[in-house]
Amino acid sequence: MDVDWTGNAQASSSHAVDGATEQVGMPKRFAALPVEVTAAAPFDLDTYAAQYKGRRRIQHLLFVARSTVTSTPSLSRAAFLLALKTIQADTTDESLYTSTLNDYNIAAAKEWGESQLASDSAWLDRAERKTDDTKDRLEVELKTYENNLIKESIRIGHRDIGNFLHSVGDLQGSLKSFGKSREFGTITAHIIEMSLSIIDVVLELQQYGAIKSHASKALSHLAHPRPAQGATDKSTGSAAQSDNVKIASLANASITDARTQLAKDKQLNETRDRLAIASGIAELGQGSYHTVLPSFLSSSALSDETSDGTDESVGRPLPVGCGLDGYVSTADLAIYVVLCAIATLERNALKARIIDNPGIRSLLEYEPYLKDLLSAFYSGQYRQGLELLELHKSRFMLDLHLSPHVPALFDHIRSRSVLQYFEPYEAVQLSRMATDFGWNDMTTEHYVLQAIQSGSLQARLDCRDRVVRTRKDDVRTELFAQTIQLQRKQARQSEDLAYHFRLIQSNYVANVAKDKRPSPAPSTSYLHTQAVNMVEKIQLGFIGLGNMGAAMANNLNKWARDEQLPALLVYNRTRSKCDAVEKQGAVVAASAGEIASKCDLVITSLSNDAAAETVYAEMIKAIESKEISDKQQKTVFVECSTLYPSFVGQLEQRMEKTGKAHLLSCPCFGPPPMAVSAQLVVVMSGDLYARRRASPYLAPSIGRATLDVGSNVEKAAALKLIGNSCVLGIIELLAESMTLADKSGVGSETLFSFLEAFMPAPSILGYGKKMVDDNFDGTSGFSLDGGIKDASHIRKLAESVDCPVPIIDAAHSHLITARAQGGSHLDWSSLVGGQRISAGLAPFKRARHFDKAEI
């Protein structure tokens, strides 16, 4: 029976390197740099060591000891002695004990001039006997398992040997044993357990690429678990489950008990959190500072999802991957997060994702000075922030994983601080900047020139006057011009689309080959052109009869009747809203689930994400119980609401999981009057089958054109938000201009006359007319509630890709103010009321908007 076993003699091989000993059992990827600890920033070794246990404590203590041999002998001596004590108390690793003792004696003799320590031969004898006994027992157990040909027992045998080899310092042998256990794994839990065990070992080896690889593999298996095949994970003796398998063993279990299901979900979330922390450490170790935060913040305990504004930091659970049982201490994790955040995030993102994050606030309690560090850089107190960095540099340099990256991170922080410093200025004296940063002129000039040469700072340095002059574009004017240009382009395209579809409706264009697409509208609905004469006699359903939905359902019902399709099946939470379309021949369903179970194609138009979640949860439940034959096609759900892209993606995954349905994202562009006349533009994305199947039923029934943007279901939802941002941007610019005209005495009526003559775009004139006439009737447009929801989604989307949207930020604020003054029934254009309040004017020209009784 072959077991990868190096033995203590081989594992104890060592050699002196710069006054220290590098051994197999406790690797040193980076040479320890001399670190001096001063009285201004003392290092509490006992508190630091108490944050770890086992081999991880030993590894960190040895790093501290080797880093301070010459610079801080008292700290080095204490770290060596505590490491030796921990080795004897927690391990039987003879080679590690011997090499650590050699390191101490070399330092004592050559650097400190002190007497050497004698080896504890009694402990070495006990450790050797215990190691040999355990090795023999595990080999016998594995041999027995192999003779019995029980795969699960063989896997556990290799796992136990891997854990044993890790405990005695044979890290390479441990990795080989864990790798062999993979051959006998049968379910996802086994693969995850192996990955977690390997991550423990390669983290000690500081092989960060391997950490990242195995973390990704484990996350992939969590997302797509392999079903159990009769294997169990029950055993006695040394084959008992380890800590890692306890975390992962529930991944494939089929559990019906509700309480057990909650425990399973908790274990899975803890495993994901542990892997997220491991991935973050790997990114840091490889110097990928921009990807460190996304990895850490993917942990549920550190998630930067927006909260309800309450302070959740008190009592909030810490990430599973940190602490005594984690990969790093909680204090270390706080340092990694803060340094990488300051080095990579813009000021707004720093506030939203770190400072206001309840999970991060919990972490900062372990290193309180980090709060001052964050506050200094966020508030622009760069001198104070840089001084704090230098003051606590020794703490950062004594961190095993962070130490090699401290110079690079500090340089990133200085460079980003320089860029943020110039944001509000057009010209800055170098001497003034040097004072604000606490630098000399040479250092200041170096970082300014570095930013200019890299292209990150658009500026010029006047060497004679020692002044930096920035070049800034007039963003507002440029955005206004781009908006007008885009509107004109869309108007031309809309005219082309209308002409193209009139040709289709007149049977001048049909079944066009791919290489002979009609002109002048090559970007229009080719899918519709292909399927215009392929309408099947299927059952259609419609859910959501609001301002838009009622008009869309009415048009779809008329079109279905003309095409001799079965009567349209409709549902709305408020039954009375179904009366109008019911009079036209539609059939009212009792629930959304009934529509899902009876219809082949279901169109939904819902008010927000919460409503969509409720409706789709009911429909998914109905679809799961629906029986379909092999020849019967899957149900297609056409989502026409304005929802957040990632939420649409989640809905698609849940639909696909049923195996009986597809989801198509089809948000519509146009106000209710366009919906009434079936002139909407429908943007579609999703599965190719769903796009082909749904396209004939969308135009010309509810819209004049469909725009196909591909198979990514989130793309159409994102395009809808971006398109709405153009509309909100136009309204916000008009509101500011109208308010300025009234405040300056020119008058909004005069400005509107100018716009009619100079910028006769329909959207500008339409919204401008409403503002001039003080007519904000929401029944002919979109209500403020919808506008606030859309603006929130747009801001969230922009933040997710680090794209500032200042105009949407202003529009969002003005929408909320307008709703508070006039009520949610008003149109989007009423946001002018919020702008007028900011300018010191009455929100609206007619007092009736203040009367809440009208709402």
N, C-alpha and C positions, 0 to 999 in steps of 0.2 A: 504494500500500500504506500503510494508516494504522496507525501505531504511536503509542501514548500516550507522548509524550516532552515533558517540560517544558523540557529544556535547562538549562544551567548558569546562564544569566542569570536565568531565572525562579526556579530553585531557590535562588539565592543571595540572594533578597530577604530583608531583615532589618530589625529596628528595635530601638532601645535600650529596655530595660525594667528599671528599677531598677538601673542600673549593669551590666546584662548584655544580651546580644543573643539574641533568640529567633528561630531559623531553621527553615526547612522541613525541612532534612536531619536535624536532631537535636532533636525536639520536647520541650517542657517542659509536661507536663500540670499540674503543681503548681509554684507559685512556691517557690523554694528558701528555706527558713527559715534564719536565721542560726544556726549551730551553733558552739559554742566547744569546742575540744579542749584538755583540761588535761593536765598532767604525770602526774596520778594514773591516767589511762586514756589513754595515748598511742595515736596512730593511725599505724600503719606503712603508708605509702602504697605503697611498692614491693611489699610482700607482698599488699596489697589488690588492686593493679592486676594482679599476676601471676595472679590467679584468673580473669581474663577474657581474651578475645582479640578482635581485630577491632573492629567497631563497638560491640559491647557494652562493651568496655573503655573506649572513648572516651566513651560515654554516661555510665558510672558516674564516670569521672574528671571530666567536666564538672559533674556534679551535686555532687561533693565540692568542686570549685573554686568554684562559685557559692554554695555553702552557707557557705563560710568566708572570703569576701572581706574582710569587716569584722572578724570575730571571731578568726580565726587566719590572718593574711596569709601566713605562711611555708608553711603547708599548701596554701593556695589557689594561691600562686605555683607551687609544685612540681607540683600537679595540672594546672594550665593547661599548663605546659611539657611534661609527660609526655603530655598529650592531643595537643598539637601534634606531638610526635615520633611518636606512634602514627598520627596521621592521615597524615603524610607517608610512613611506612613501610608501612602496611597498606592504604591506600585511594588513590583518585584523586578524592576528593570536594572539589572546589575551594571550593564554597560553605561547607562545614563548616569548612575550614581558615580561610577569610576571616572567618567569624563568630566563631570561637574566638579568632583573633588580635585582632579588634576588642574582644572581651570582656576579654582580657588587658590590652590597652593602656588601655582605659577604667579598669580597676581600678588599674593601675600609676600612671596620672596622677592620678586623683581620690582614691584611697584610700591608696595606698602611698607616693606621692611619688617614684616611680622613673621611669627612662627607659623609653620604649616600644620594642617590637621592630619591626624592619623586615620587610616581607613577602618571602618567598623566591620571587622572580619566576621563577627558573629552574625550580623544582619546579612552579609553577603552569603554565608553558608545557608541560612534559613531561606533566603530568596532563591538560591539555586535549587535547593531541595523542593521547594514549593513549585517552582517553574517546571522542574523535571516531572514531578508527580502529575501536575495538570496536563502537561504535554502528553505523557503516556496515557492518561485516562481519555483524553480527547481522541487520540489516535485509535485506541481500542473501540471507542464508541463509533467512530466513523467507519472502521472496518466492519463492525457488526451491521451498521446500516447498509453498507454496500453489499454485504452478503445476503441481506433480506430483500434487496432490490426495491426499497421503498423510497421513491423520489423525494418526498417531503422530508423524511428523516435524513437523507443524504444532504439535502440542501441545508438543513439546520446544522448538521455536523460541520460542513464547510464554513457556515456562518460563525459557529462557535470558535472554530480554530482561527478564523480571521480576527474575531474580537480578542482572542487570547494573544495572538501575535502582535496586535496593536498595543495591548497593555504592556508587553515586555519590550517594545521598541523596535520590533522587526516590521517596519512599515511596508516595505516592498512585498514581503511575504504575506502580510495582511491583505494587501490589494489583490494578490493572486488568489487567495482563498475566497475573498468576496466575489471575484470574477467567476470562480468555479461554481459558486452557489447559484449564479444566474442560469446555468445550464439546467438546473433542476427546479427552477421556479415555474409555477403554473398559473398564477393569477397576478393581477396588478399589484396587490399588497406586497408580494415577494420582490418585485422589481423596485418598488419604491423603497422598501427596507434596504435592499442592496445599495441603491443610489445614496441614501442617507448615510449608510455606513462608510461608503467610499468617500463621501464628502468630508466626513470626520477626519479621515486619514489624510487626504490630499490638502485639506486646510492646514494640517500640521506640517505637511511638506511645503506649503505655500505654492502649490501648483494651481494657480488661479484659473488657467484655461480649463483644467480638468473639472474644477468646481463648477464652472459655468456650464460645461457640457453635461454633467450628470444632473445638475439642477434642471436644465431644460428638458432632459429625458424624463425625469420624474414628473415634471409639470405636464408634459405631453401625455403620459400614462394616466395621470389624474383626470385629464380632460376626456380621455377615451379609454376607460377601464376595460380590462379583459375579463369576461365572465369566468367564474369558478368552474372547474371541471371535476368536481367531486373531491378535490383536495381539501384537507383541513390543516389547520396550523396549531394542533394541540400536541403537547409533548410534556414529558416530565424530565427531571434532572437537568443536565446541561442543555437540553433541547428546548428549554422554556423560552418564551418570547422575550426579545430584548426591548429596550426603550423605543428604538426606531420602529420596530414592527407594531408596537402598540399604537403608534401614531398613524400608521398606514394600513393596518389590517382590515379596517372597515370599508376600504375603497370599493370592494365588489360585493359585499354582503347584501342579500335580498332580505330586508327587514321591514316588517309591517307594523310592529309596535311603535307608536308615536314617540314615546320617551326614548326608546333606543335609536330611532331615526334622528332625533335631535342630537344625541350623543355622537352619532356617526357624522353628522354635518359639522359638528364642532371639531371633531378630530381631523376631518378633511381640511377645514379652514386653518387649523393649527399647522398642518403639514404644508399647506400653501404658504403660510406666513414664514415658516422655517426656511423653505426654499427661496422665498423672496429675500430674506436676510442673507442667505448664502450667496445668491446671485449678486447682491449689492456689494458684498465683500470682494467677490471675484472681479467685478467691474472696477472697483477701487484699486485692487492689486495690479490690474492690467493698465491702469492709468486712464481709463475711460470715464473721466469725471462727469461728463454730461449725462451719462446713463446710470450713474450711481443712484441718484435720487429717484428716478422712475422705478428702479428695482426695490428700493427700501419702501417707497410710498405705495407700492402694490400690496404691501402687508395690510391686512384689515385694521390692525391697531394703529397704523400710521397713515391710513388713507386720507387724501386731501379732498375728499368729497365735501361739498358744502353742507354745513349743519344748520340747525334752526337758530343759531345765534347764541345759544346758551353755552356756558363754560363747562365743557365735559371733561376737562383735564383731571379733575379730582375723581379718583376711583376708576379711571379709564384703564383697561388692561394693557399691559406692555406686550410688545411683539414676542411670539414664542421663540424666535431665533436668537434672542439675547437673554442675558442673565446667567445664573449658575449653570443651567442646563442648555444654554445656547452656544452659538458660535463665537460671540463677542459679548463683553459686558454691556450693560445698559448705558453706562457712561461713555464707553467707546463708541457705541452707536450714535449717541447724541453728538459727539464730536464729528464723526464722519458726515452726518446729515448737515450740520451747521456749516462746516468748512466747504463742502461741495455746493451747498445752496448759495453761499456768499460768492463763490467762485464762478457759478454758472447761471444764476437766475437774475432776471431784471428786477427792478425794485417792486413793481406791482405783483409779480409772481412770488417774490420773496415774502411779501405780506400775506398773500392769499394762501400759499401752499405750505408755508413754514410758520410764520409768526401767529397766524390765526388758526393753526391746526391744533385741535385739542390733544391729539396723540403726541405731537412734538412737544407741546407744553409739558406733558408728563415726563418726557425724557429729560428736558432741561433742568428738572429738579435735581438730577444727579450731578450736573455740572453747572451751577448757578451763574458763573461768569459768562457762559454762552449767551444768556439773555442780554447782558450788556453788549456783547459782541454783535448780536443781531440788531439790537436797537441802534447802535452806533452807525453801522453801515446803512441801515434802512433810512435813518434820519439825516444822512449825509455828513456825519461827524467822522470824517475819514481819519483824521489824526488820532482821535481816541480809539477808533477801531484798529488801526495798524499798531498802535502801542499795546493794545490788549493782545493782539496776535503775537507780538514779540515777547511780551511778558509771560505768556503761557506756551511758548514754543517748546520748552523743555518737556512739557506734558505730551505734546503731540509727537515729539521726536522719540519718546520712550514707548510709543505704541508700535507693536510688532508689525502690523499691516500698513499703518499710516506713515511711518518714519521715512521710507524712501521717497514719498510723494510730497512731503512738507514743502521743500523748496519750490516745486512746480505749482502746488496749490497756492502758496503765498504769492507767486508771480501772477497767477491767474487773478487772484483777488485784487492785487494792485492795479493790474491792467483794466479790470472791470470798474474799479473805483474811479480811474481816470476818465473812462467813457461817461459814467454817470455824472461826474463832476461837471462836464461840459454841457450837459443837456439843457440847462436853462440859460446858458450864456452864448453871446455872439463873439465876444472878445474877452480874453483873460490874461492878466499879467502873470508871467512865470513866477515872479517873486511872491505874489499873493497866493498862487497855487502851492508853492513850496511851503509857505507858512501854514496853509490849511492841511497839508499832508504831513508836515513835520519832516520834510526832506531838505537836502541841499539842492542848489540849482542844477548841479550835474545830474543827480538822480531824477529830478523832475523832468529835465529836458530829455533824458533817456526814455522814460515811459511815454512822454508825449510823442516823440519821434517814432517810437515803436508802434503806437496806435495809428499814427498817420500813414506810415509805410505799409502797415498791414491792410489798410483800407477801412478799418473799423471806425476811424474818426475822420470825418470830412472837414479838414482844417488845414491852415497854413501857418508856419512858424516864422514870425518876423524876428530874425536874429538881431537886428539893430535895436529895435525898441523892446525886445524880449516880450513880445505879445503873441498869443495864439489866437488866430481869427478863424471862426468856424463858418462853414458854408451850409446854410439851411434853406430848403425849399419851402415855398408858401403852400403848406399842405392843404389848407382849406380851399384856396383858389384852384389848385390842381385837382382836388377831389371833385369840386363842383363842375369843372370842365369835363372831367372823365365821366361823371354821372350823366351830364347832358349828352355827351357823345354816345354813351352806352344806350341811353334812352332812344336816341335817333336810330341807332343801329337796330334795336329791338323793334321799333316801329316799322322800319323797312322790312325786316324779316317777317313780322306779323302780316304785313300786306302780301308778301310773297307766299306765305303759308296759306292765307285765305284764298288766294288765286289758285294755288296748287290743289287745294281740296275741293274747290268748286269744279275743277277739271275732273277730279276723281268721282265726285257725286254725279257728274254728267256723263260718266262712263267714257271719257276721253282717255283716261289713264287707268290701266288695270293690269295686274299680273306682270309687272315690269321686271325684267331680269336684273341681276345684281350689277352687271357692268353697263346697264342702260338706265340708271336712275334718273328720274325726271329733274329737269332744271326749270326755274332757278332756285329750287329749294333742296339741295343735296343733303342737308342736315335734318330734314323732317322725317316723319314717321314712315320709314321704309317697311317696317313690319305691317303697318296698317295697309300700305299699298299692296303688299303681297296677299293680305288676307281679306281684302275688301269684299270679295265675292265668296268667302268661305265661312259665313256665319252659320253656326250650328244651332240646332233647336234645343238649347239647354235651359235649365232653370236659373234665373238671375235673382240675386238678393241684394238688398240695400239697407244699411244700418246707419242711423244718425241723420235726423231731419232738422238741422239748424238752418240758418240763413242760406248757407251754401248747399247743404245736403238736401234740403227740400226742393230747391230748383233742379239740382242734378238728378234726384230721384224722379221728379216729374218728367223731365226730358227722357230719361232712360225708359220710363214706363211707356211713353208715347212711341219711342223708337221700337221697343220690344213688341208693341201691339202692331205697328206697321210691318215688322219683320215676321209676324205670326209666331212669336215665341210665347211660351207659357206666361201667365200673368206674373208681374213682378211681385216678389215677396219682400215686404218692408217691415222694419222694426225701429221703434224709438222709445226711449225710457219714458217720455211724456206721451201718453197714448193720443192725446188730442192733436198732436202735430202730424199724425198719420191721416187725419180725416180728409184733407184736400187730395192727396194722391190716391186714397182709397176710393174717392168718388170718381176718379179717372180709370178705375178698373184694377188697381193694385190690391193685393191681399195682405192684410196685416198679420204678422206672426206674433205669437205670445211671448217669445224670448229670442235673444241672440242665438242661443243654443239651437233653437228650432230652425233658424235660417241656416246655420252651419251644417246641420244634419240633412237638410232637404235640398240645398242649392249646390250647383256646380261652380258658380262664380259669384263671389260676395264682394260688394264694394262698401267700404266704410268711410264715413266722414265724421270724425269725432272732435270734441272741443280741445282736449289736451291729453297728455301722456297718462294721467291717472284714469281718465275715462277709457282710454284705449286698453290699459292694463285690465280693467274690470271686464270689458266686453270680450277681449281676446282670451282671457282666462276661461270664461264661460264657453266660448266657441271651441277652444282647444279640448276642453273636457268632452264636448259633444262629438268632436271629430274622432277622438280616441275610441269612443264606443261605437262609431259608425262602421258598418260592415261594407266593404267594397269588393267587387269581383276583380279577377285578374284583368278583364277587358275594360273595366270601368276606369275612367281617368280621374286623377287626383283633383280635389277641390282647389281652386285658386282664389286667394283672398287679396283684394286690391285695396291697399291702404292709401286713402287720399287726404288724410289729415296732415297737419304740420306738426311733426314729432321730432324729438332729438334723434340724430342718426344712430348712435349706439343702441338706443332703445329699440329702434326698428330692426337693427341687427339681431338683438336678443329675441325679438318676436319671430324673426325668420328661423332662427335656430330651434326655437320651441315648436314651430310648425313642422319643420323638416323632421324633427325627432319623432313626430307621430307616424311618419311614413305614409301619410294620407293627404297631405296638403302642401301647397306652395304659397309663399307670401311675395307679393309684388308691391314695391313702393311707388306710388303714383300721386304725389302732391300736385295740386292744380294752381295755376297762376291766373288771377283775375278776380274782380270783386263780384258780389252777388248779382248785379245786373248782367254781367257777362255770363254768369252761370245760368240765369233765366233764359238767355238767348243762345245757349249752348256754344259759346265762343271762348271757352276756357282753353288754355294751353296745358296739356297734361304731360308731366315729365315722368318717365318710367325707368326703373332699374330693378334688376332681380334676375332670377333664373330664366334662361333662354326659353324653356318650355312655357313658363308662366307668361312671359312677354308675348310670345306668339299666340298663346291661347286667349289672352285678355285683350290684345290690341284691337280686334274688330268691334268690341263692345264699348270702347272708350271714345272713339271718334268715328262718325260725327254725332254719336248719341248725346254725350255730355260735353264734348269739347270740339274745337275746330282743328286741333292738331295734337299729335303726340310726339314727344322728343325722347328718343331712346338713348340713355346714357350708360348702358352696359350692364354687366351681371352683378356688380357690387350693390347690394340692396340699400346700403347706407348712402350711396352717392346721390341719389335723387333727393333724399331727405336733406342732405347737406346743401345741395343746390337750391332747394326751396328756401332754406334759411338765408343763404347768401343773396338770393333774389329779393327776399323780403328786406334784407339789410339795405339794398339799393333804394327800395321804396321808403323805408324809415329815414335813410340818409337825406333823400329829397325833401321829405316832410320837415325834418329837423332844420335843414338849411333854409327852407321857406319860412319856418317859424321864427328863426333868428332874424332873417331879413325883414319880415313883416313887423316884428317887434321893434327892430332898429328904426324902421321907417316911421312907425307911430311915435316912438320915443324922441326922435330927432325933429319931428314936426313935418316931415315930408308926407307922411300919411300912407297907410297900407293900400288905399285905393289907387293912389298915384303909382305906387310900385307895381301894382297888379296891371295897370294900363301899360306900363313899360314892358312887363313880362309878356303881355299879349302881343306886343309889337316886335319884341326882340327874341323871345324864347317861347314860341307857341307850341311847346310840347304838351300833349294831352295830360300827362300826369302832373306837370307843373301848374297848368291852368286849372285842372280839376281840384287839386288840393288847395291851390291859392284862392280860388273862388270861395271855397268853404270857409277859409280863414277870414277873407274880406267880409263875407256876408254873415259871419258868426253862425253858420249853419253846420252843425256837427251831428247830423242824424245818423246814428249807427246802423239803422236798418238797411241803408243803401250802400254801406261799406263794411268795415271790420270794427268790432268793438274794442274798447281799451283793454279789456281783460285779455283778449287774444293778442293784442299788440305787446302787452307787458310779457306775456308768455313767450312770444316769438323773440323779443329783445333779450330776454333771459337766456334762451337757447342759443342765440347768436353770440352773446358774450361768452357763454360756456364753451362753444365751439372754437371761438377765437382764442380763448385762454388755453385750450388743449393743444393748440399748435403755436403758442407764443406769438400771436398776431394782435397788436393793439387795435382797438376799434373805438377811438374817442368819441366819434359822432354817435355811435350806437349807445355808448355809455351815457351821453347827454340825453339822447332820445328816451332811454329807459327811465332816467330820473324824471324827465318832463311828463312822460306818460303816467307815472305814478302820482305826480302832483296834480295833473289834470283830472285823474280819476277821483282823487280826494276832494276836488273842488266841484266837479260836475257829475260824477257818477259813471259807472262802468258801461252805461248805454251809449256813450258818445263815440264818435268816429275817431280813428287814429289822428286825424288832422287837429283834433282838439288839444294835442300836446302843446300847441301854441300857448295855451293857458299856463302851462308850467314855465315856459320861457318868459312870458309876460310877468309872472310873479317874480322871477329872478331879476327882471329889469325894473321892478318897483311899480308895475302897472296892475290894474285889475285883471284877473285871469281871463274874463270874457267880457264882451261888449254889452251883452244882455244879461240882466240879473237872474233870468229864469234858470240859468244853469246851476245857480247856487241852491235852488229849491230841491232838496232831496226827496220831497213828496212826489215829484214828477217821475222819479226813477221807477 
